[in-house]
Amino acid sequence: MDEKITIIEGPPPIFESIDDGWALGLNESPSVYYTALTRLRTYNGPALVERCHRMWTQKQPIYLHYRNEMGLEEKVPILAARSSETNDGQVLFLWIRREDSDVDLEYDDEDDLTNLE
């Protein structure tokens, strides 16, 4: 159970492109990956961050499990985690890694690559 964080209700997570220097460093590897940030509401953010730290201390991966828009189960590795208290409750920030083939590309009218989502 410790090897994953599961979204049990609500829509699929929204993965945001990142441009923070430290977060871009999470992508350093011989393979091409897409690193993104997702923000999730939670009731136990500090406990979920602690679960991530326990797995990383053991040099084990931890995954975010969720259902995509088609209802199929997906999982992505979590690279970093932070919890924050807001006026609306706790928010869990997860930096994740996706394979390049999973990235949605957006093109403009001239078919030039303009944005990664």
C-alpha positions in Angstrom: 0.0 0.0 0.0 2.9 2.4 0.7 4.1 2.2 -2.9 1.3 4.3 -4.3 -1.0 7.3 -3.8 -4.4 6.7 -5.3 -7.0 9.3 -6.4 -10.2 7.7 -5.3 -12.7 10.3 -6.4 -13.0 13.3 -8.6 -11.7 14.1 -12.1 -8.4 13.0 -13.5 -5.4 15.1 -12.4 -4.3 18.0 -14.5 -0.6 17.9 -15.3 1.0 21.4 -15.6 4.2 22.1 -17.4 7.0 23.2 -15.1 9.7 25.8 -15.6 11.3 25.9 -12.1 15.1 25.2 -12.4 15.2 22.8 -9.5 12.2 20.8 -10.8 13.7 20.6 -14.3 16.7 18.9 -12.7 14.4 16.0 -11.7 14.4 15.0 -15.4 18.1 14.4 -15.7 18.4 10.9 -17.1 19.6 9.1 -20.2 15.9 8.8 -21.4 13.6 11.5 -22.5 10.8 12.2 -19.9 8.3 14.9 -19.4 8.2 16.3 -15.8 4.9 17.9 -14.7 3.2 19.2 -11.6 -0.3 18.3 -10.3 -2.2 19.7 -7.4 -4.6 17.6 -5.5 -7.0 18.3 -2.6 -6.5 15.9 0.3 -7.4 15.4 4.0 -4.0 14.0 4.9 -1.3 15.8 2.9 1.6 15.6 5.5 1.0 11.8 5.8 1.1 11.3 2.0 4.3 13.3 1.8 5.7 11.2 4.6 4.7 8.0 2.6 6.7 9.3 -0.3 9.7 10.1 1.9 9.6 6.6 3.4 9.7 5.0 -0.1 12.5 7.3 -1.3 14.6 6.6 1.8 14.3 2.9 1.0 15.3 3.8 -2.6 12.0 2.5 -3.9 9.6 4.2 -6.4 6.2 5.5 -5.4 3.4 6.1 -8.0 0.4 8.2 -8.4 -2.5 6.0 -9.5 -5.5 7.6 -11.2 -8.2 7.0 -13.8 -7.7 8.9 -17.1 -10.5 10.7 -18.9 -11.5 7.4 -20.6 -11.8 5.7 -17.2 -8.7 3.5 -17.6 -6.2 3.2 -14.8 -2.8 4.8 -15.2 0.2 5.3 -12.9 3.1 7.7 -13.0 6.1 7.9 -10.8 6.2 10.6 -8.2 9.5 12.5 -8.1 8.8 15.1 -5.4 6.0 16.0 -3.1 4.9 18.9 -0.9 1.8 19.5 1.2 0.3 23.0 1.9 -2.6 24.3 4.0 -4.9 26.7 2.1 -8.1 28.4 2.9 -9.9 25.6 1.0 -8.1 22.8 2.9 -4.9 20.8 2.3 -3.4 20.6 -1.2 -0.8 18.0 -2.2 1.7 19.1 -4.8 3.2 16.2 -6.8 5.9 16.4 -9.4 5.6 13.4 -11.6 7.4 11.9 -14.6 5.7 10.7 -17.8 7.2 9.1 -20.8 7.5 11.4 -23.9 4.9 9.3 -25.8 2.3 10.2 -23.1 2.7 13.9 -23.6 -0.2 15.8 -25.3 1.2 18.2 -27.9 -0.6 21.3 -29.1 -0.1 22.6 -32.6 -0.9 26.0 -34.1 -2.3 26.7 -37.6 1.2 26.3 -39.2 1.8 22.9 -37.6 4.6 24.2 -35.5 5.1 22.8 -32.1 3.9 25.6 -29.7 3.1 24.1 -26.3 3.3 21.0 -24.2 0.4 20.3 -21.9 
